[in-house]
Structure formats: structure tokens, C-alpha cells
Amino acid sequence: MPRALRGAESALGYLMKMEEGSDVTQNIDFCWMVIGETMRILDNGDDSDGRVGGVIEKCVEYLEKLWMQHVLPSDNQAREKEILHAIAG
């Protein structure tokens, strides 16, 4: 499990580096791939230290960032952020 987790963390680091100047759809696809592979780690191991969940959480936060920056029209960003925060509690 530690090797697989290092791979997921490395992929997440790569994702953050490739953000600049790369295609948003590729970043989204890559992020979903990292989430999927990391979920497999959860199926086969223990996440009592939270590292696996942390990788997934960072990917979800990154997807939210991409959504806010590239998908929503700029005038709807504030309203959408309020809705997301209201849903989150």
C-alpha cells in the first residue's frame, strides 16, 4: 500500500504542475483517474492515517477549483460558491 500511495501522491503532484498552460479537460480527466486509482487503494488497505483520503480530498478540491475557474461564467461564480458552501454545511 505505501508504494501505491506514493504513486497516487506523485500523480497528484504532477497534476498540480501540469495545471499551467494545459487543457482543462485533460486536467479533469487526469484528476478523475487519480481519484479512481486511489479508491482502489482504499478497497485493499487501511487509511487510518488519512493519507489516502487526503489525496482524494485534494483531487475533489482541485476539481472544484477547475469548475469555479473554467466552467462557470464569471458572473455566476459568487452565487455558485454560496450554494456549494450552503450544501456543505
PDB file of N, CA, C and O in Angstrom:
ATOM      1  N   MET A   1       0.812  -1.204   0.000  1.00  0.00           N
ATOM      2  CA  MET A   1       0.000   0.000   0.000  1.00  0.00           C
ATOM      3  C   MET A   1       0.855   1.267   0.000  1.00  0.00           C
ATOM      4  O   MET A   1       0.496   2.221  -0.690  1.00  0.00           O
ATOM      5  N   PRO A   2       1.961   1.327   0.733  1.00  0.00           N
ATOM      6  CA  PRO A   2       2.750   2.562   0.715  1.00  0.00           C
ATOM      7  C   PRO A   2       3.259   2.934  -0.679  1.00  0.00           C
ATOM      8  O   PRO A   2       3.289   4.115  -1.025  1.00  0.00           O
ATOM      9  N   ARG A   3       3.659   1.943  -1.484  1.00  0.00           N
ATOM     10  CA  ARG A   3       4.121   2.244  -2.848  1.00  0.00           C
ATOM     11  C   ARG A   3       2.985   2.801  -3.695  1.00  0.00           C
ATOM     12  O   ARG A   3       3.171   3.766  -4.436  1.00  0.00           O
ATOM     13  N   ALA A   4       1.822   2.197  -3.584  1.00  0.00           N
ATOM     14  CA  ALA A   4       0.665   2.671  -4.352  1.00  0.00           C
ATOM     15  C   ALA A   4       0.283   4.083  -3.930  1.00  0.00           C
ATOM     16  O   ALA A   4      -0.059   4.918  -4.768  1.00  0.00           O
ATOM     17  N   LEU A   5       0.343   4.342  -2.652  1.00  0.00           N
ATOM     18  CA  LEU A   5       0.009   5.674  -2.151  1.00  0.00           C
ATOM     19  C   LEU A   5       1.027   6.707  -2.619  1.00  0.00           C
ATOM     20  O   LEU A   5       0.659   7.824  -2.982  1.00  0.00           O
ATOM     21  N   ARG A   6       2.305   6.338  -2.613  1.00  0.00           N
ATOM     22  CA  ARG A   6       3.324   7.261  -3.140  1.00  0.00           C
ATOM     23  C   ARG A   6       3.059   7.563  -4.608  1.00  0.00           C
ATOM     24  O   ARG A   6       3.261   8.689  -5.061  1.00  0.00           O
ATOM     25  N   GLY A   7       2.608   6.560  -5.350  1.00  0.00           N
ATOM     26  CA  GLY A   7       2.262   6.770  -6.754  1.00  0.00           C
ATOM     27  C   GLY A   7       1.098   7.734  -6.918  1.00  0.00           C
ATOM     28  O   GLY A   7       1.118   8.597  -7.796  1.00  0.00           O
ATOM     29  N   ALA A   8       0.086   7.586  -6.073  1.00  0.00           N
ATOM     30  CA  ALA A   8      -1.075   8.492  -6.133  1.00  0.00           C
ATOM     31  C   ALA A   8      -0.667   9.908  -5.767  1.00  0.00           C
ATOM     32  O   ALA A   8      -1.101  10.867  -6.405  1.00  0.00           O
ATOM     33  N   GLU A   9       0.166  10.044  -4.744  1.00  0.00           N
ATOM     34  CA  GLU A   9       0.633  11.375  -4.336  1.00  0.00           C
ATOM     35  C   GLU A   9       1.511  11.996  -5.421  1.00  0.00           C
ATOM     36  O   GLU A   9       1.451  13.201  -5.666  1.00  0.00           O
ATOM     37  N   SER A  10       2.319  11.169  -6.062  1.00  0.00           N
ATOM     38  CA  SER A  10       3.157  11.654  -7.159  1.00  0.00           C
ATOM     39  C   SER A  10       2.287  12.120  -8.333  1.00  0.00           C
ATOM     40  O   SER A  10       2.555  13.158  -8.937  1.00  0.00           O
ATOM     41  N   ALA A  11       1.249  11.345  -8.647  1.00  0.00           N
ATOM     42  CA  ALA A  11       0.330  11.729  -9.732  1.00  0.00           C
ATOM     43  C   ALA A  11      -0.375  13.032  -9.400  1.00  0.00           C
ATOM     44  O   ALA A  11      -0.570  13.874 -10.276  1.00  0.00           O
ATOM     45  N   LEU A  12      -0.760  13.206  -8.137  1.00  0.00           N
ATOM     46  CA  LEU A  12      -1.398  14.450  -7.716  1.00  0.00           C
ATOM     47  C   LEU A  12      -0.437  15.622  -7.871  1.00  0.00           C
ATOM     48  O   LEU A  12      -0.833  16.695  -8.327  1.00  0.00           O
ATOM     49  N   GLY A  13       0.817  15.423  -7.495  1.00  0.00           N
ATOM     50  CA  GLY A  13       1.827  16.465  -7.678  1.00  0.00           C
ATOM     51  C   GLY A  13       2.006  16.818  -9.142  1.00  0.00           C
ATOM     52  O   GLY A  13       2.128  17.990  -9.496  1.00  0.00           O
ATOM     53  N   TYR A  14       2.021  15.792 -10.001  1.00  0.00           N
ATOM     54  CA  TYR A  14       2.130  16.012 -11.438  1.00  0.00           C
ATOM     55  C   TYR A  14       0.925  16.809 -11.938  1.00  0.00           C
ATOM     56  O   TYR A  14       1.074  17.716 -12.756  1.00  0.00           O
ATOM     57  N   LEU A  15      -0.241  16.475 -11.455  1.00  0.00           N
ATOM     58  CA  LEU A  15      -1.459  17.188 -11.852  1.00  0.00           C
ATOM     59  C   LEU A  15      -1.362  18.663 -11.522  1.00  0.00           C
ATOM     60  O   LEU A  15      -1.733  19.509 -12.336  1.00  0.00           O
ATOM     61  N   MET A  16      -0.871  18.978 -10.346  1.00  0.00           N
ATOM     62  CA  MET A  16      -0.744  20.377  -9.936  1.00  0.00           C
ATOM     63  C   MET A  16       0.279  21.110 -10.798  1.00  0.00           C
ATOM     64  O   MET A  16       0.094  22.289 -11.098  1.00  0.00           O
ATOM     65  N   LYS A  17       1.352  20.436 -11.201  1.00  0.00           N
ATOM     66  CA  LYS A  17       2.370  21.058 -12.049  1.00  0.00           C
ATOM     67  C   LYS A  17       1.854  21.294 -13.462  1.00  0.00           C
ATOM     68  O   LYS A  17       2.172  22.316 -14.071  1.00  0.00           O
ATOM     69  N   MET A  18       1.069  20.371 -13.989  1.00  0.00           N
ATOM     70  CA  MET A  18       0.622  20.493 -15.379  1.00  0.00           C
ATOM     71  C   MET A  18      -0.549  21.449 -15.532  1.00  0.00           C
ATOM     72  O   MET A  18      -1.001  21.699 -16.650  1.00  0.00           O
ATOM     73  N   GLU A  19      -1.046  21.985 -14.427  1.00  0.00           N
ATOM     74  CA  GLU A  19      -2.179  22.909 -14.478  1.00  0.00           C
ATOM     75  C   GLU A  19      -1.887  24.099 -15.387  1.00  0.00           C
ATOM     76  O   GLU A  19      -2.737  24.505 -16.178  1.00  0.00           O
ATOM     77  N   GLU A  20      -0.705  24.644 -15.273  1.00  0.00           N
ATOM     78  CA  GLU A  20      -0.343  25.816 -16.060  1.00  0.00           C
ATOM     79  C   GLU A  20      -0.245  25.469 -17.543  1.00  0.00           C
ATOM     80  O   GLU A  20       0.542  24.609 -17.937  1.00  0.00           O
ATOM     81  N   GLY A  21      -1.040  26.136 -18.350  1.00  0.00           N
ATOM     82  CA  GLY A  21      -0.941  26.015 -19.799  1.00  0.00           C
ATOM     83  C   GLY A  21      -1.420  24.704 -20.379  1.00  0.00           C
ATOM     84  O   GLY A  21      -1.121  24.409 -21.536  1.00  0.00           O
ATOM     85  N   SER A  22      -2.143  23.916 -19.630  1.00  0.00           N
ATOM     86  CA  SER A  22      -2.634  22.664 -20.190  1.00  0.00           C
ATOM     87  C   SER A  22      -4.147  22.717 -20.357  1.00  0.00           C
ATOM     88  O   SER A  22      -4.821  23.597 -19.822  1.00  0.00           O
ATOM     89  N   ASP A  23      -4.643  21.781 -21.091  1.00  0.00           N
ATOM     90  CA  ASP A  23      -6.071  21.713 -21.394  1.00  0.00           C
ATOM     91  C   ASP A  23      -6.865  21.345 -20.139  1.00  0.00           C
ATOM     92  O   ASP A  23      -6.549  20.371 -19.456  1.00  0.00           O
ATOM     93  N   VAL A  24      -7.872  22.115 -19.854  1.00  0.00           N
ATOM     94  CA  VAL A  24      -8.691  21.913 -18.654  1.00  0.00           C
ATOM     95  C   VAL A  24      -9.334  20.530 -18.673  1.00  0.00           C
ATOM     96  O   VAL A  24      -9.375  19.856 -17.643  1.00  0.00           O
ATOM     97  N   THR A  25      -9.832  20.100 -19.819  1.00  0.00           N
ATOM     98  CA  THR A  25     -10.480  18.785 -19.880  1.00  0.00           C
ATOM     99  C   THR A  25      -9.488  17.665 -19.591  1.00  0.00           C
ATOM    100  O   THR A  25      -9.859  16.663 -18.979  1.00  0.00           O
ATOM    101  N   GLN A  26      -8.244  17.813 -20.015  1.00  0.00           N
ATOM    102  CA  GLN A  26      -7.220  16.816 -19.692  1.00  0.00           C
ATOM    103  C   GLN A  26      -6.969  16.792 -18.188  1.00  0.00           C
ATOM    104  O   GLN A  26      -6.828  15.721 -17.598  1.00  0.00           O
ATOM    105  N   ASN A  27      -6.913  17.959 -17.572  1.00  0.00           N
ATOM    106  CA  ASN A  27      -6.708  18.033 -16.127  1.00  0.00           C
ATOM    107  C   ASN A  27      -7.851  17.352 -15.374  1.00  0.00           C
ATOM    108  O   ASN A  27      -7.622  16.628 -14.406  1.00  0.00           O
ATOM    109  N   ILE A  28      -9.077  17.591 -15.827  1.00  0.00           N
ATOM    110  CA  ILE A  28     -10.240  16.975 -15.195  1.00  0.00           C
ATOM    111  C   ILE A  28     -10.184  15.457 -15.350  1.00  0.00           C
ATOM    112  O   ILE A  28     -10.393  14.725 -14.382  1.00  0.00           O
ATOM    113  N   ASP A  29      -9.904  14.985 -16.555  1.00  0.00           N
ATOM    114  CA  ASP A  29      -9.804  13.542 -16.794  1.00  0.00           C
ATOM    115  C   ASP A  29      -8.714  12.911 -15.939  1.00  0.00           C
ATOM    116  O   ASP A  29      -8.913  11.850 -15.347  1.00  0.00           O
ATOM    117  N   PHE A  30      -7.560  13.572 -15.879  1.00  0.00           N
ATOM    118  CA  PHE A  30      -6.436  13.057 -15.094  1.00  0.00           C
ATOM    119  C   PHE A  30      -6.808  13.006 -13.616  1.00  0.00           C
ATOM    120  O   PHE A  30      -6.470  12.052 -12.916  1.00  0.00           O
ATOM    121  N   CYS A  31      -7.497  14.026 -13.151  1.00  0.00           N
ATOM    122  CA  CYS A  31      -7.910  14.081 -11.749  1.00  0.00           C
ATOM    123  C   CYS A  31      -8.861  12.930 -11.430  1.00  0.00           C
ATOM    124  O   CYS A  31      -8.720  12.286 -10.391  1.00  0.00           O
ATOM    125  N   TRP A  32      -9.820  12.664 -12.303  1.00  0.00           N
ATOM    126  CA  TRP A  32     -10.739  11.544 -12.085  1.00  0.00           C
ATOM    127  C   TRP A  32      -9.995  10.213 -12.106  1.00  0.00           C
ATOM    128  O   TRP A  32     -10.358   9.286 -11.382  1.00  0.00           O
ATOM    129  N   MET A  33      -8.958  10.117 -12.932  1.00  0.00           N
ATOM    130  CA  MET A  33      -8.160   8.901 -12.965  1.00  0.00           C
ATOM    131  C   MET A  33      -7.441   8.705 -11.632  1.00  0.00           C
ATOM    132  O   MET A  33      -7.407   7.594 -11.101  1.00  0.00           O
ATOM    133  N   VAL A  34      -6.868   9.780 -11.091  1.00  0.00           N
ATOM    134  CA  VAL A  34      -6.187   9.699  -9.793  1.00  0.00           C
ATOM    135  C   VAL A  34      -7.185   9.296  -8.704  1.00  0.00           C
ATOM    136  O   VAL A  34      -6.869   8.464  -7.853  1.00  0.00           O
ATOM    137  N   ILE A  35      -8.376   9.876  -8.726  1.00  0.00           N
ATOM    138  CA  ILE A  35      -9.398   9.506  -7.737  1.00  0.00           C
ATOM    139  C   ILE A  35      -9.745   8.028  -7.853  1.00  0.00           C
ATOM    140  O   ILE A  35      -9.810   7.321  -6.847  1.00  0.00           O
ATOM    141  N   GLY A  36      -9.966   7.564  -9.069  1.00  0.00           N
ATOM    142  CA  GLY A  36     -10.324   6.154  -9.287  1.00  0.00           C
ATOM    143  C   GLY A  36      -9.255   5.198  -8.790  1.00  0.00           C
ATOM    144  O   GLY A  36      -9.553   4.215  -8.112  1.00  0.00           O
ATOM    145  N   GLU A  37      -8.013   5.493  -9.132  1.00  0.00           N
ATOM    146  CA  GLU A  37      -6.918   4.632  -8.700  1.00  0.00           C
ATOM    147  C   GLU A  37      -6.728   4.681  -7.188  1.00  0.00           C
ATOM    148  O   GLU A  37      -6.408   3.670  -6.564  1.00  0.00           O
ATOM    149  N   THR A  38      -6.926   5.851  -6.607  1.00  0.00           N
ATOM    150  CA  THR A  38      -6.778   5.994  -5.162  1.00  0.00           C
ATOM    151  C   THR A  38      -7.905   5.254  -4.436  1.00  0.00           C
ATOM    152  O   THR A  38      -7.688   4.699  -3.359  1.00  0.00           O
ATOM    153  N   MET A  39      -9.089   5.245  -5.010  1.00  0.00           N
ATOM    154  CA  MET A  39     -10.200   4.492  -4.417  1.00  0.00           C
ATOM    155  C   MET A  39      -9.861   3.001  -4.359  1.00  0.00           C
ATOM    156  O   MET A  39     -10.257   2.310  -3.420  1.00  0.00           O
ATOM    157  N   ARG A  40      -9.135   2.509  -5.353  1.00  0.00           N
ATOM    158  CA  ARG A  40      -8.721   1.098  -5.330  1.00  0.00           C
ATOM    159  C   ARG A  40      -7.812   0.815  -4.140  1.00  0.00           C
ATOM    160  O   ARG A  40      -7.865  -0.261  -3.545  1.00  0.00           O
ATOM    161  N   ILE A  41      -6.974   1.798  -3.802  1.00  0.00           N
ATOM    162  CA  ILE A  41      -6.103   1.632  -2.634  1.00  0.00           C
ATOM    163  C   ILE A  41      -6.959   1.469  -1.382  1.00  0.00           C
ATOM    164  O   ILE A  41      -6.653   0.647  -0.519  1.00  0.00           O
ATOM    165  N   LEU A  42      -8.035   2.258  -1.285  1.00  0.00           N
ATOM    166  CA  LEU A  42      -8.927   2.152  -0.127  1.00  0.00           C
ATOM    167  C   LEU A  42      -9.581   0.779  -0.042  1.00  0.00           C
ATOM    168  O   LEU A  42      -9.813   0.265   1.052  1.00  0.00           O
ATOM    169  N   ASP A  43      -9.880   0.181  -1.200  1.00  0.00           N
ATOM    170  CA  ASP A  43     -10.506  -1.137  -1.213  1.00  0.00           C
ATOM    171  C   ASP A  43      -9.593  -2.209  -0.632  1.00  0.00           C
ATOM    172  O   ASP A  43     -10.066  -3.216  -0.105  1.00  0.00           O
ATOM    173  N   ASN A  44      -8.280  -1.991  -0.729  1.00  0.00           N
ATOM    174  CA  ASN A  44      -7.336  -3.034  -0.345  1.00  0.00           C
ATOM    175  C   ASN A  44      -6.468  -2.687   0.854  1.00  0.00           C
ATOM    176  O   ASN A  44      -5.509  -3.403   1.142  1.00  0.00           O
ATOM    177  N   GLY A  45      -6.778  -1.623   1.547  1.00  0.00           N
ATOM    178  CA  GLY A  45      -5.889  -1.260   2.643  1.00  0.00           C
ATOM    179  C   GLY A  45      -6.562  -0.444   3.726  1.00  0.00           C
ATOM    180  O   GLY A  45      -7.774  -0.229   3.729  1.00  0.00           O
ATOM    181  N   ASP A  46      -5.737  -0.008   4.625  1.00  0.00           N
ATOM    182  CA  ASP A  46      -6.175   0.746   5.796  1.00  0.00           C
ATOM    183  C   ASP A  46      -5.810   2.218   5.602  1.00  0.00           C
ATOM    184  O   ASP A  46      -4.692   2.539   5.202  1.00  0.00           O
ATOM    185  N   ASP A  47      -6.745   3.091   5.884  1.00  0.00           N
ATOM    186  CA  ASP A  47      -6.485   4.527   5.765  1.00  0.00           C
ATOM    187  C   ASP A  47      -6.635   5.210   7.114  1.00  0.00           C
ATOM    188  O   ASP A  47      -7.146   6.326   7.206  1.00  0.00           O
ATOM    189  N   SER A  48      -6.184   4.530   8.154  1.00  0.00           N
ATOM    190  CA  SER A  48      -6.346   5.102   9.489  1.00  0.00           C
ATOM    191  C   SER A  48      -5.535   6.383   9.678  1.00  0.00           C
ATOM    192  O   SER A  48      -5.865   7.203  10.535  1.00  0.00           O
ATOM    193  N   ASP A  49      -4.471   6.562   8.879  1.00  0.00           N
ATOM    194  CA  ASP A  49      -3.700   7.806   8.987  1.00  0.00           C
ATOM    195  C   ASP A  49      -4.252   8.911   8.097  1.00  0.00           C
ATOM    196  O   ASP A  49      -3.800  10.053   8.186  1.00  0.00           O
ATOM    197  N   GLY A  50      -5.224   8.594   7.236  1.00  0.00           N
ATOM    198  CA  GLY A  50      -5.896   9.603   6.422  1.00  0.00           C
ATOM    199  C   GLY A  50      -5.170  10.031   5.160  1.00  0.00           C
ATOM    200  O   GLY A  50      -5.640  10.931   4.464  1.00  0.00           O
ATOM    201  N   ARG A  51      -4.046   9.419   4.844  1.00  0.00           N
ATOM    202  CA  ARG A  51      -3.292   9.846   3.659  1.00  0.00           C
ATOM    203  C   ARG A  51      -4.051   9.570   2.364  1.00  0.00           C
ATOM    204  O   ARG A  51      -4.059  10.400   1.456  1.00  0.00           O
ATOM    205  N   VAL A  52      -4.684   8.408   2.282  1.00  0.00           N
ATOM    206  CA  VAL A  52      -5.420   8.062   1.062  1.00  0.00           C
ATOM    207  C   VAL A  52      -6.598   9.018   0.888  1.00  0.00           C
ATOM    208  O   VAL A  52      -6.816   9.566  -0.192  1.00  0.00           O
ATOM    209  N   GLY A  53      -7.344   9.205   1.957  1.00  0.00           N
ATOM    210  CA  GLY A  53      -8.471  10.141   1.910  1.00  0.00           C
ATOM    211  C   GLY A  53      -8.017  11.558   1.599  1.00  0.00           C
ATOM    212  O   GLY A  53      -8.734  12.321   0.953  1.00  0.00           O
ATOM    213  N   GLY A  54      -6.820  11.906   2.063  1.00  0.00           N
ATOM    214  CA  GLY A  54      -6.270  13.237   1.787  1.00  0.00           C
ATOM    215  C   GLY A  54      -6.017  13.465   0.313  1.00  0.00           C
ATOM    216  O   GLY A  54      -6.271  14.553  -0.203  1.00  0.00           O
ATOM    217  N   VAL A  55      -5.512  12.432  -0.379  1.00  0.00           N
ATOM    218  CA  VAL A  55      -5.279  12.542  -1.825  1.00  0.00           C
ATOM    219  C   VAL A  55      -6.614  12.746  -2.536  1.00  0.00           C
ATOM    220  O   VAL A  55      -6.731  13.600  -3.415  1.00  0.00           O
ATOM    221  N   ILE A  56      -7.618  11.961  -2.154  1.00  0.00           N
ATOM    222  CA  ILE A  56      -8.937  12.090  -2.774  1.00  0.00           C
ATOM    223  C   ILE A  56      -9.522  13.472  -2.497  1.00  0.00           C
ATOM    224  O   ILE A  56     -10.090  14.101  -3.390  1.00  0.00           O
ATOM    225  N   GLU A  57      -9.382  13.940  -1.266  1.00  0.00           N
ATOM    226  CA  GLU A  57      -9.901  15.264  -0.908  1.00  0.00           C
ATOM    227  C   GLU A  57      -9.220  16.362  -1.725  1.00  0.00           C
ATOM    228  O   GLU A  57      -9.891  17.287  -2.182  1.00  0.00           O
ATOM    229  N   LYS A  58      -7.911  16.278  -1.915  1.00  0.00           N
ATOM    230  CA  LYS A  58      -7.203  17.281  -2.718  1.00  0.00           C
ATOM    231  C   LYS A  58      -7.672  17.252  -4.156  1.00  0.00           C
ATOM    232  O   LYS A  58      -7.791  18.301  -4.790  1.00  0.00           O
ATOM    233  N   CYS A  59      -7.940  16.063  -4.682  1.00  0.00           N
ATOM    234  CA  CYS A  59      -8.450  15.963  -6.053  1.00  0.00           C
ATOM    235  C   CYS A  59      -9.823  16.613  -6.169  1.00  0.00           C
ATOM    236  O   CYS A  59     -10.090  17.328  -7.135  1.00  0.00           O
ATOM    237  N   VAL A  60     -10.689  16.374  -5.203  1.00  0.00           N
ATOM    238  CA  VAL A  60     -12.028  16.970  -5.227  1.00  0.00           C
ATOM    239  C   VAL A  60     -11.924  18.488  -5.131  1.00  0.00           C
ATOM    240  O   VAL A  60     -12.633  19.204  -5.839  1.00  0.00           O
ATOM    241  N   GLU A  61     -11.048  18.982  -4.263  1.00  0.00           N
ATOM    242  CA  GLU A  61     -10.840  20.426  -4.157  1.00  0.00           C
ATOM    243  C   GLU A  61     -10.323  20.999  -5.474  1.00  0.00           C
ATOM    244  O   GLU A  61     -10.731  22.083  -5.889  1.00  0.00           O
ATOM    245  N   TYR A  62      -9.422  20.266  -6.126  1.00  0.00           N
ATOM    246  CA  TYR A  62      -8.884  20.707  -7.410  1.00  0.00           C
ATOM    247  C   TYR A  62      -9.980  20.736  -8.475  1.00  0.00           C
ATOM    248  O   TYR A  62     -10.041  21.666  -9.278  1.00  0.00           O
ATOM    249  N   LEU A  63     -10.844  19.720  -8.482  1.00  0.00           N
ATOM    250  CA  LEU A  63     -11.963  19.717  -9.422  1.00  0.00           C
ATOM    251  C   LEU A  63     -12.886  20.904  -9.180  1.00  0.00           C
ATOM    252  O   LEU A  63     -13.369  21.524 -10.128  1.00  0.00           O
ATOM    253  N   GLU A  64     -13.129  21.219  -7.909  1.00  0.00           N
ATOM    254  CA  GLU A  64     -13.959  22.385  -7.585  1.00  0.00           C
ATOM    255  C   GLU A  64     -13.296  23.663  -8.102  1.00  0.00           C
ATOM    256  O   GLU A  64     -13.968  24.537  -8.648  1.00  0.00           O
ATOM    257  N   LYS A  65     -11.986  23.767  -7.929  1.00  0.00           N
ATOM    258  CA  LYS A  65     -11.252  24.942  -8.415  1.00  0.00           C
ATOM    259  C   LYS A  65     -11.381  25.065  -9.931  1.00  0.00           C
ATOM    260  O   LYS A  65     -11.644  26.151 -10.446  1.00  0.00           O
ATOM    261  N   LEU A  66     -11.199  23.962 -10.642  1.00  0.00           N
ATOM    262  CA  LEU A  66     -11.344  23.991 -12.102  1.00  0.00           C
ATOM    263  C   LEU A  66     -12.751  24.385 -12.502  1.00  0.00           C
ATOM    264  O   LEU A  66     -12.947  25.153 -13.444  1.00  0.00           O
ATOM    265  N   TRP A  67     -13.733  23.853 -11.781  1.00  0.00           N
ATOM    266  CA  TRP A  67     -15.132  24.186 -12.056  1.00  0.00           C
ATOM    267  C   TRP A  67     -15.367  25.682 -11.895  1.00  0.00           C
ATOM    268  O   TRP A  67     -15.960  26.326 -12.760  1.00  0.00           O
ATOM    269  N   MET A  68     -14.896  26.223 -10.780  1.00  0.00           N
ATOM    270  CA  MET A  68     -15.118  27.638 -10.496  1.00  0.00           C
ATOM    271  C   MET A  68     -14.394  28.542 -11.495  1.00  0.00           C
ATOM    272  O   MET A  68     -14.906  29.601 -11.856  1.00  0.00           O
ATOM    273  N   GLN A  69     -13.210  28.129 -11.942  1.00  0.00           N
ATOM    274  CA  GLN A  69     -12.418  28.975 -12.829  1.00  0.00           C
ATOM    275  C   GLN A  69     -12.791  28.847 -14.294  1.00  0.00           C
ATOM    276  O   GLN A  69     -12.725  29.827 -15.037  1.00  0.00           O
ATOM    277  N   HIS A  70     -13.182  27.655 -14.720  1.00  0.00           N
ATOM    278  CA  HIS A  70     -13.295  27.426 -16.157  1.00  0.00           C
ATOM    279  C   HIS A  70     -14.679  27.050 -16.655  1.00  0.00           C
ATOM    280  O   HIS A  70     -14.987  27.247 -17.830  1.00  0.00           O
ATOM    281  N   VAL A  71     -15.510  26.519 -15.789  1.00  0.00           N
ATOM    282  CA  VAL A  71     -16.802  26.027 -16.245  1.00  0.00           C
ATOM    283  C   VAL A  71     -17.893  27.075 -16.042  1.00  0.00           C
ATOM    284  O   VAL A  71     -18.688  27.345 -16.942  1.00  0.00           O
ATOM    285  N   LEU A  72     -17.918  27.649 -14.865  1.00  0.00           N
ATOM    286  CA  LEU A  72     -18.949  28.645 -14.577  1.00  0.00           C
ATOM    287  C   LEU A  72     -18.616  29.981 -15.225  1.00  0.00           C
ATOM    288  O   LEU A  72     -17.457  30.395 -15.234  1.00  0.00           O
ATOM    289  N   PRO A  73     -19.605  30.643 -15.755  1.00  0.00           N
ATOM    290  CA  PRO A  73     -19.358  32.018 -16.199  1.00  0.00           C
ATOM    291  C   PRO A  73     -18.963  32.865 -14.991  1.00  0.00           C
ATOM    292  O   PRO A  73     -19.436  32.626 -13.880  1.00  0.00           O
ATOM    293  N   SER A  74     -18.115  33.831 -15.203  1.00  0.00           N
ATOM    294  CA  SER A  74     -17.568  34.603 -14.091  1.00  0.00           C
ATOM    295  C   SER A  74     -18.635  35.294 -13.245  1.00  0.00           C
ATOM    296  O   SER A  74     -18.447  35.450 -12.038  1.00  0.00           O
ATOM    297  N   ASP A  75     -19.738  35.708 -13.841  1.00  0.00           N
ATOM    298  CA  ASP A  75     -20.767  36.393 -13.050  1.00  0.00           C
ATOM    299  C   ASP A  75     -21.561  35.434 -12.162  1.00  0.00           C
ATOM    300  O   ASP A  75     -22.246  35.884 -11.243  1.00  0.00           O
ATOM    301  N   ASN A  76     -21.488  34.135 -12.411  1.00  0.00           N
ATOM    302  CA  ASN A  76     -22.203  33.161 -11.588  1.00  0.00           C
ATOM    303  C   ASN A  76     -21.321  32.531 -10.514  1.00  0.00           C
ATOM    304  O   ASN A  76     -21.814  31.754  -9.697  1.00  0.00           O
ATOM    305  N   GLN A  77     -20.036  32.850 -10.500  1.00  0.00           N
ATOM    306  CA  GLN A  77     -19.119  32.208  -9.562  1.00  0.00           C
ATOM    307  C   GLN A  77     -19.490  32.470  -8.107  1.00  0.00           C
ATOM    308  O   GLN A  77     -19.511  31.544  -7.296  1.00  0.00           O
ATOM    309  N   ALA A  78     -19.777  33.694  -7.778  1.00  0.00           N
ATOM    310  CA  ALA A  78     -20.098  34.021  -6.386  1.00  0.00           C
ATOM    311  C   ALA A  78     -21.363  33.304  -5.933  1.00  0.00           C
ATOM    312  O   ALA A  78     -21.413  32.771  -4.824  1.00  0.00           O
ATOM    313  N   ARG A  79     -22.364  33.291  -6.768  1.00  0.00           N
ATOM    314  CA  ARG A  79     -23.624  32.617  -6.423  1.00  0.00           C
ATOM    315  C   ARG A  79     -23.409  31.114  -6.265  1.00  0.00           C
ATOM    316  O   ARG A  79     -23.930  30.515  -5.323  1.00  0.00           O
ATOM    317  N   GLU A  80     -22.657  30.500  -7.164  1.00  0.00           N
ATOM    318  CA  GLU A  80     -22.397  29.072  -7.098  1.00  0.00           C
ATOM    319  C   GLU A  80     -21.586  28.720  -5.850  1.00  0.00           C
ATOM    320  O   GLU A  80     -21.828  27.691  -5.220  1.00  0.00           O
ATOM    321  N   LYS A  81     -20.625  29.573  -5.495  1.00  0.00           N
ATOM    322  CA  LYS A  81     -19.822  29.341  -4.300  1.00  0.00           C
ATOM    323  C   LYS A  81     -20.701  29.362  -3.053  1.00  0.00           C
ATOM    324  O   LYS A  81     -20.527  28.537  -2.157  1.00  0.00           O
ATOM    325  N   GLU A  82     -21.638  30.295  -2.993  1.00  0.00           N
ATOM    326  CA  GLU A  82     -22.567  30.363  -1.865  1.00  0.00           C
ATOM    327  C   GLU A  82     -23.404  29.093  -1.779  1.00  0.00           C
ATOM    328  O   GLU A  82     -23.631  28.571  -0.688  1.00  0.00           O
ATOM    329  N   ILE A  83     -23.858  28.599  -2.915  1.00  0.00           N
ATOM    330  CA  ILE A  83     -24.665  27.384  -2.944  1.00  0.00           C
ATOM    331  C   ILE A  83     -23.832  26.192  -2.458  1.00  0.00           C
ATOM    332  O   ILE A  83     -24.312  25.393  -1.654  1.00  0.00           O
ATOM    333  N   LEU A  84     -22.602  26.067  -2.934  1.00  0.00           N
ATOM    334  CA  LEU A  84     -21.733  24.964  -2.528  1.00  0.00           C
ATOM    335  C   LEU A  84     -21.461  25.005  -1.018  1.00  0.00           C
ATOM    336  O   LEU A  84     -21.464  23.966  -0.359  1.00  0.00           O
ATOM    337  N   HIS A  85     -21.231  26.183  -0.482  1.00  0.00           N
ATOM    338  CA  HIS A  85     -20.987  26.313   0.952  1.00  0.00           C
ATOM    339  C   HIS A  85     -22.252  25.990   1.755  1.00  0.00           C
ATOM    340  O   HIS A  85     -22.172  25.394   2.829  1.00  0.00           O
ATOM    341  N   ALA A  86     -23.407  26.382   1.237  1.00  0.00           N
ATOM    342  CA  ALA A  86     -24.664  26.088   1.933  1.00  0.00           C
ATOM    343  C   ALA A  86     -24.915  24.587   1.956  1.00  0.00           C
ATOM    344  O   ALA A  86     -25.389  24.050   2.957  1.00  0.00           O
ATOM    345  N   ILE A  87     -24.598  23.909   0.854  1.00  0.00           N
ATOM    346  CA  ILE A  87     -24.778  22.462   0.783  1.00  0.00           C
ATOM    347  C   ILE A  87     -23.818  21.759   1.727  1.00  0.00           C
ATOM    348  O   ILE A  87     -24.181  20.795   2.400  1.00  0.00           O
ATOM    349  N   ALA A  88     -22.574  22.261   1.768  1.00  0.00           N
ATOM    350  CA  ALA A  88     -21.543  21.639   2.613  1.00  0.00           C
ATOM    351  C   ALA A  88     -21.831  21.828   4.095  1.00  0.00           C
ATOM    352  O   ALA A  88     -21.323  21.077   4.927  1.00  0.00           O
ATOM    353  N   GLY A  89     -22.618  22.796   4.419  1.00  0.00           N
ATOM    354  CA  GLY A  89     -22.997  22.959   5.818  1.00  0.00           C
ATOM    355  C   GLY A  89     -22.425  24.184   6.377  1.00  0.00           C
ATOM    356  O   GLY A  89     -22.640  24.485   7.551  1.00  0.00           O
TER     357      GLY A  89
END
